[in-house]
Amino acid sequence: MDDQDFRRAVRELQQQVNNALDESGVTGAEATLQYGKAVITNVVRTYADNLALLGRSAPTLDEEEQLKKAVENRIFYLGDLQPLVDDPEVENIDVNRYDQVWVTYTDGRKVPGPPAADSEDELIENVRRWGIYQGQNARDFSTARPILHKALSNTVRLAAATGITPHTAFSIRKHGMLDATMSDLAARGTMSWPVRHFLHAVMNVPMNVIVAGAMNSGKSTLVRALAGDIDPFERLITVENERELFLHLMPERHHDVLSFEARAANSEGEGAVTMRQLIDDAFRFNGRRILVGEVRSDELVPMLVAMNSGGRGSICTMHADSAEEIFPRMEILAGTMPADALFRLVGKAVDFIVYLRHEVSHDPDAPMNVRYISEIFEVLPPADSVVPAVNRVFVPGPDGRAVPNVTPQCMDKLVKAGFDATMFVPRAGGLWN
């Protein structure tokens, strides 16, 4: 089969399978997948038999397997983009329209990718089915609900839009370092060894941490690694809009984890479960620590209250384009809460803010894609101003990576948790050089 015949066959077979799934009444992701695979096998076999009966060139057994895989990818996975998703060197995929695709690699290279579909209508249908059949909770994608955010698997997150962009578009972000430890990140240059040991002690005290950074700066990867320093028998509660931490899938590292994912309302406007509700309820499930994937809205204040009322050692992430933007960003997220009340709460609830920086270049002659911790602030109650006081414990060094600057007020607690305070003593060729 040439490429044109192959793609035509895939479209025809995909429609047959879609119709069978719509009429089946099968529910549940795993049951639907298994039923769909059986239907795919049958329709491909029937397609080949019909061609043979008509005296036309039928696909070989190898081509039949390729057809089955292509149809399965289009319905249950990411179609012609699935090989890119499976490539460990691919980091992000951006689709601006069905035939305009950009692929970003882990080393910073950015190159055109293959078409995501054969037409606008096909792309919309594909995304709609991904919203229904992939991940835990089915989510609608339509003109009535033109934005879709969803974790499609343990390593893939999808954001899609239609009707509010010139063409239906989506972006795929891959989580490529699910098993990374703090020592792994230190070895990769994400942090110096003093920072690594410092944060280990912070987790063991335990103390509350906000991990901040710009989009795609590695916040979830760092939170996952920080959690790896927690006693594996400690009960953890994770709360996320779309799952990115996946601690519940690491039983060898975390024995007792309960993972919550927010849920959008259905087409009748019912059934929504918000991040704020989940954070409010988390301690009722006997979790000592709460780990929130990203604080984006009015869940900030409940998270701070939880940190301040028993959730010691909790972690959350926050988007900020610079370390200086973190407190103004909190003020925006807190809505109508008075700034002085908000920042008094922040000063009591938060112990440290860790800021991640991301440097990227898509220059084909000199690609770059590096992430590293640049600053760590100790957060204290407000003193001479409305915003909390801070000790800049680690500051950017000559290469931008965090180096020791001032001793935190809580150093005694950190030393009791195993931190070596002499790491803050400058020495030629020292530990952070």
N, C-alpha and C positions, 0 to 999 in steps of 0.2 A: 504494500500500500504506500502510495506517495503521501507527502505531508498533508496535502489538501484533502485527499480521501480520508485520511486518518482523522483529521479534525472534524470533518463532516460526520463521520461515524460516531465520534465521541459526543457531539452535540445531540445527534439522534438518540443514542443510547441513554445519555444523561436525562433527556426528557422522559423517556419511558420509565426510568428508575424513579425520577421525581414524582411521576404520576402514581406509581405503585406505592411509594412512601406516603403520599398524601392520602391515599385511599385505605392504607393498611390499619390505621388506628393504633399502631405500635407507639409506645411511649418509653421515655428513658433513653439516655444517650447510648449506653452500651447495647441495649436491646435493639435500638434503631440501627446502630452500626452493623450488628450481626445480621439482622434481617436484610439491610441494604446490600451487604456483601453477597448474600445468597441470591438476591434479585439480580445483582450485577452479573454474577456467573451465569444465570439462566438467560438473561437477555443477550449477552455476548455470544453464548453458544447458539441461541436461536438465530441471531443475526448471521453468524457464519454458515449455519445450515441452510438458511434461506438463500444466501448468495450461491451456495453450491447447487441447490435445486434449480436455480435459474440459469445455471451454466456459466455464472460469472466467477471471476477470480475471488476466492474466499481467503480470509486472513489465515496465515500460518498459525500454528500453536503459539509460537513466540509472539506474534502480533496480537493474538487473542489476549495473552497475558498483559501486553502493553495497553490494550484497550481497557481491560478491567482495571488496571492501575490508574489510568488516566481518568476514567469515570469516577472511581472511588475518590481520587484526589479532588476532583471538581465538586463532588457532593459533600464529602465529609472532611476534607482538608482544604488546602488553599490552591487547588487547581494547578495551573501551569507554574505557579510560584512555589509549589511545595518543595521542589528540589533546592530552591534557594533557602527556604526555611530549614531544610535538613542540613544545609552547609554550615559547619561550625564557624567558618570565617565571615559569614554574613551577620551584620548587626541590626540594620534597619532596612525596611523596604517601604518606599513611598510611591503610591499610585495616584497621580493627578487626574488621570482619565484612563479608560480601559486599555489604551495602547501607549500610555506615557508613564513609564515605570523607572524609578531610580533606586539603585541598590548601593547601600553603604556598607563597607567591610570594616572589620575590626581594626585594621591598620590605617583607616582614614580614607582609603580609596572610595570614589563615588563614580559609578558607571551606569549606563542605561541597562535596563533589564528587559526580559521578554514581555509581550502583552499579557495583561492579567485576565483578559477575556477577549471574545471576538466582537463584542458590541457593548454599548451602554446598557441595554436591557439585560444582557446576559450577566454583566457585572453586578447589576442591582440584584438580580435573582440569586447569584452566588453569595453575596454578602447577606442577603435575607436568610438563606439556608444556613450559613455559618452561625448567624445569631440564634437560630432555632436549635441546631443539632450539635454545636460544639460548646464545650464548657459545661458548667453545672446547671446554671439557670438560663432558660430560654429567654431571649430578648428580641423585641420587635425592631424591625428596620423597614420603614415605609415613609410615605410622604407625611403621615401623621406623626411619626417619630423619626425625624430625619438624621438623628445622631445616634450612633451605636458605640458603646465602650464595652469591651468584653475580653476576659482572659480565655483564649481558645484552648490552651493546654498549659502544661506546667512551665513552658518556656516561651510562649507566644502571647502577646497582647495586641488586640486590634482596636483601632479607632476609625470609624467610618462616618461619612456624611453624604447626604443626597438632597437635592432640591435647594440647598443653601450655598452650594458651590457651583461653578460653571458646569462641572461634570461630576458624576459620582466619584468619590475619592476615598481612599483609606490609607492608613499607615500601620505597619507592623513593627513592633519592637520585640526583640528577642532577649531573653535572659540567658546569657551564656556562661555564667559563673555561679550556678546554683550551689555547688559544693565548696566554694572558696572559703577558707578560714582566714582569720586575721593574719596569721603567719604567711599564708599564701599572698595576701594583698601587700604585706610588707616586702616580701621577696620580689613582687612585681613593681615596687616603687610607689604604690598608692600611699604609703606612709613610711616614716622612719621607724626604727626599732624602739626608740624611746616612746613614740606615740603609740605603737602597738602595745607595749607593756603598760603604759599609762591607762589606755582604754580598757585593758584587761582588768586592772584594779578598779576602775570606775564601775564595770559590770559586777565585780565581786563585792563591792561595799554593801549594798548596791545603790546606784545613783541614777537619776532620771536624765535622759539625753534626747536632744532634738538634733537630728541629722538634716542639714540644710544644703542646698545647692541648686544650680540651674537645672533645666530639663536635661535628662540623659547624662547626668553627672555621676551616676553610680550609687545613688542613695539606697536603693533596695539591696544592692549587693553588699554594701557596708552594713546595713542593719542585719542582714542574714548572717554575715560574718561575726558581728558583735554578739548576736544571739548564740553563736557557737561557743562563746566563753561562759555561758550560763550553765549551771549544774544541770545535767541531762534529765534529772528526776524532778526538776522544778516545773510546776504546771504553768504553761504559757497560754495566753489568749491572743490571737491575732485578729485584727479588724481591718477590712480593706474594702474599697469600692470594687476593684477587680483584683483577684488574687495575684500577688507577685512574690510574696515571701516564701510560701510553700514549706514552712517549717513542719507542717503536719505530714509531709511526705518524706521526712528524714527521721524515721524512728530510731536509727542507730545514734543520732545526735541529740534528738529531743524525744524523750519517751512519752511525754504527756502534754499534748497540744490540742487545743480546740480552735478551729479556724472559722471565722465568720466572714461572710461576703454580703455586702449591701445588695438590695434587690429593688429594681425599678418597678413602678406600678404597671399593671397590665393595661390592655387597651381600654378597659372600663375605668381606669384611674384608681384601681384598688390593688392592695397587696404590697405596696411599697414598704421596704424596711430600710431606714436611713442609717448612715454612719453614726449620727448622734444617738439614735436609739440603741444601736449595738454597743457603743461605748458606755452608755448609761447602764446597760444590763450586764456588762462583761464580768464585774466582780461577783455577781450572783451565781456565776459558774465556777467559783472558787479559784479564780486565777490570781496569782500573786503579782504577775507582771502583765501589762498590756502592751502589745506591739502594734502600732497603727501604720499601715502602709504609706499613707500620705494624708496630712491634714489639709483640706482644701476649702473648707467652708465653716458653717456654724458648729461643727464638731470640735473646733479648737478649745472652746471654754470647757465643755465636758471632759475633754482629754486632760486639760490642766487641773481640773478639779480632781479627776481620778489620780493623777500623779501626786497631788497634794494630800490625798486622803487614804493612803495605804498602798498605792501602786508603786512602791519603790522599785527602781530598776527598770521602769518602763521606757519605751523608746517610741518616737514617732518621727516622720520625715515632713519636710516643708520645702516648698519651692521658693527660692530667693536667688536673684541674679548676682548678689554680692552679700558678704557678711553684714554690711551696714544696712541692708534692706530688711533684715529679719524682723526687727521690732516694728517698723512701719507696716510690714506685711501682716504681722499679728493683729495690729490695730484694725486693719481692713477686715480680716477674717472674723474678728470679734463682734462686728456689727455695731449695735447700739450700746454695748457695754462701755461705760466711761473709761477713758484711758488710764486714769490713776488706779482704778479698781483692777483693771486688766493687768497692769504691770506689777502691782503688788502681788497678785496671784502668780504671775510668771516668776517673780523673784523668789517666791516660796516653793513653787512646784518644780522648776527646772534647775538642774545642777550644772549641766554643760551643754553648749551648742558646738557641734562639730561641722565645719564648713568644707564642702568638697568643691574643687575647681576642675573644669573640663576644658582642655585645649585640643582643638581639632582643626585640621587643614585638609581640604580635598584636592590640593594641588597635586596633579598626577606625578610631578617630578619630586615632590617632597611631602607625601601624605603623613599625617600625624593624628593620633587619637589617644590621648593620655588623660587619666583622671588621678587626682591625688588630694589628700587632705592638706589644706593650706592654713587653716586657723582652728584653734579650739578656745572658746571663751568659757570661763567660769561665770555663772550667772548669780548675781546677788540681789537682795531687795533694793529698790530705788533709794538713792541717797540724796544727792543735790538736784536731781531732775525727776521728771515723771517716769522716764524709762528706767529699767533695771540698771544697776551698776554692773560692770563686768571687769574681770581680770583677764587680760589677754595672755593666757597661759602658754599657748603656742602661737607663733606668728610666722608669716611667710619668710623663709630663708632666701638665699641668693637665687635658688632655682625655683622659688615659689612654694616649695614643700614646707610643711610646718616644722619649726624647730623650737626648743624650749625658750621661754622668755621670762616669765615670772612664776614664782611658786604660788600655787593656789591656796586659798585659806583652809581648804579641807585636806591639806597634805597629810595630816596625822591619820585621818581615816584611810587614805590611800595606802600609806605605809603599812598600816595594820592589815590591809587587804593584799599585801605582797609587793607593792611598788618600791623600787629602789630610788630613793630621793637623790642619790648622787648623780642620776641621769640628768639632773638640772644643773650640774656643775660643769661649766665649759672646760674643755680640754682640747689640746691640739690633736687633730685627727680623732676627735671624740665620736661618741656613738651615733650622733645624728649627722655626721659629715659623710 
